[in-house]
Amino acid sequence: MPEFLLPFGPFHMVLLHLPIGALTAIWFVELLLEDKGDKHKNQAIGLLHLLLLLSCALTIALGLAYEDFGQYGDEIEEHELWGYIFGGGVFATYILYWINRKAGKLGTKFVYMLGLLATTIAMIITGHQGGELIHGKGFLFKPFQEDKRRVATPAPAPIVRPVPTERANSDEPMPEPNMQSMEPMTGEMMDSMQPMMDAPLPTPAPEPAASEAEPRIARFEATQAIFKRNCYKCHGATKQKGDYRLDSKHSINQGGKSKLAAIVPGKAEESELMYRMLLPRSDDDAMPPEEKDPVSAEDIDTVRQWIESGAYWPDEKERSTAPAEYVKVGDVTTDELIAQINTTGVKAEYNAWGDESVRVDLGVVEPGQLDTALKALEAFGSKLSWLDASHLELPEGFFQLLQQFSNLQRLHLDGSNVTDAQLEQLSQLPKLAYLNLYNTQISDQGAAALKNCANLQKVYLSATKVTTKGIRALKDSKPELTLVHR
């Protein structure tokens, strides 16, 4: 992708209407304009085909430029694939049109019209998938569906039993809560409550009596960390699916297209955000969607506590003066390592609130700084749980370096120069669960090496040299493995 096109990526959203309009106009002229033997009809259709071809090519180019700008992840793969299919159909139809125009036979006319129909179907599929990326799954049919929001059972707050005074002052451990005292629940209720049921019962943290605002700021910061990690890519400054935005005080209380407020302070059961976070993962309205990483039960409960306590949103002055001791993530040594590697342009941060593991994005490293960044990366050791090395020319020793990260769970190598032989070294990573190899030169040999990765759960192999036979062999050796391959 030429560098000069990257700033124009957002214009993809405007330009995509041109090929749609051109294709629609071709159908109208072909079917409705009477052919009287003159050249006007052919000239009109020829010009429309040229407009369709040029606008489609530019739309695809700007779409690729917008892919990174819009912070889309793996969910864009299928839309991108169908965009290429549509583009190929447009080019083929353009050729078929000129063959038919020169030959003028019934057979060439039939083939041309068949190509035009196939291209139109590809356009509809591509457009629908693009719409779902912006507006959410099933957005076309939601107005005709029953309002599930009214019949869903909200999850109750976890039960926290009061501690008797005499026990509170002793070192004797608290007894386990009596779960038998809870009322029986239906299967539907259990499905919606599952993320909360999996979570341990929270123990309220002691709050300092000196200031009521300080613990509220701590809860706010904890919730924002969760939103940043799981929600901002789809509901932040760049993109707002369903017209929901969670990164500002004003917008978070507004209703999106559903007209239901994302947050109702003090009322988690009436907050659309909490409702969608508790939906079963397979539901079209679940947040985040099924193809993205789920929000942990602990993080869901943190968001619920913040809403129930009033969804306090401090101003910038309060946040800048809040005592540092209320942020309990990490340690001084890891803070220094993060600060050091970030000087190379790399983005490193703690993986979760209350989780001292670290995630690192090498893909945004500044030119000429990769070797320096990799040297700084060595020091993270078992702290590293997530590493993104997308679209990089990785040095020879990179995979040897990976052996030091015993707790690495997610590895992004999409668009990199990874080889089949290097994949064999990944079997030494005991906790590796997610691997993205999209758009690499990996073949069946590399796919076969993945069977030795003990805890691998999901692999992306689209746009590689792996064949259907290789996929089948890997699936047979690891039936529990989820493979994404086209």
Secondary structure, DSSP 8 states (H G I E B T S, - for coil): --GGGGGGGGGHHHHTHHHHHHHHHHHHHHHHS---SSSHHHHHHHHHHHHHHHHHHHHHHHHHHHHHHTT--GGGHHHHHHHHHHHHHHHHHHHHHHHHHHH--HHHHHHHHHHHHHHHHHHHHHHHHHHHHHH-TTTTTGGGS--GGGTS------------HHHHTS-S------GGGS----HHHHHHHHHHHTS---------SS-SHHHHHHHHHHHHHHHHHHTHHHHSSS-BGGG---SSHHHHTSB-TT--BS--TT-GGG-HHHHHHTS-TTSTT-SS-TTS----HHHHHHHHHHHHTT-----HHHHHHS-GGG---S-HHHHHHHHHHHTTT-EEEEEETTEEEEEEEGGG--TT-HHHHHHHHGGGGGGEEEEE-TT----TTHHHHHTT-TT--EEE-TTS---HHHHGGGGG-TT--EEE-TTS---HHHHHHGGG-TT--EEE-TTSS--HHHHHHHHHH-TT-EEE--
